[in-house]
Amino acid sequence: MSEVVHHAILVSVDDLPNGDVLWKVHKKAQSLFDTLVSEVVHSNMNHVDSFFIAPDGSYDGREMSNRFDEKRDEFISYLESFASNNGSSPVQYAEIRYDEMQRTNLIRSNQEIVVER
């Protein structure tokens, strides 16, 4: 029996020197995830803009879920293409997974992962 496993991606971009990066990343997300992509939220502080990609709502292991897994992989690879040789990037992201069994995991991020309870 399959369970619903939610995957969401949070994306933030420092928009001062990288405004064009924000719109490129947002447009790529829309091309892959269509209506699951939120509008860009503009911060009033520190010039950081963010958006998120909502979960697809499919059952884990089914064809639709597998297609969205591939789309998430493609999108994360695209985000990582903005990293410089020293590893810094104007794009910060985190993919989280949570399910109906009350489990939550940070799947991947381009930031240091710190677990707090």
Stockholm file with secondary structure:
# STOCKHOLM 1.0

chainA/1-117         MSEVVHHAILVSVDDLPNGDVLWKVHKKAQSLFDTLVSEVVHSNMNHVDSFFIAPDGSYDGREMSNRFDEKRDEFISYLESFASNNGSSPVQYAEIRYDEMQRTNLIRSNQEIVVER
#=GR chainA/1-117 SS CCCBEEEEEEEEEEHHHHHHHHHHHHHHHHHHHGGGBCCCEECSSTTEEEEEECCCCCBTTSHHHHHHHHHHHHHHHHHHTTCCTTSCCSEEEEEEEEETTSCEEEEEESSCCCCCC
#=GC SS_cons         CCCBEEEEEEEEEEHHHHHHHHHHHHHHHHHHHGGGBCCCEECSSTTEEEEEECCCCCBTTSHHHHHHHHHHHHHHHHHHTTCCTTSCCSEEEEEEEEETTSCEEEEEESSCCCCCC
//
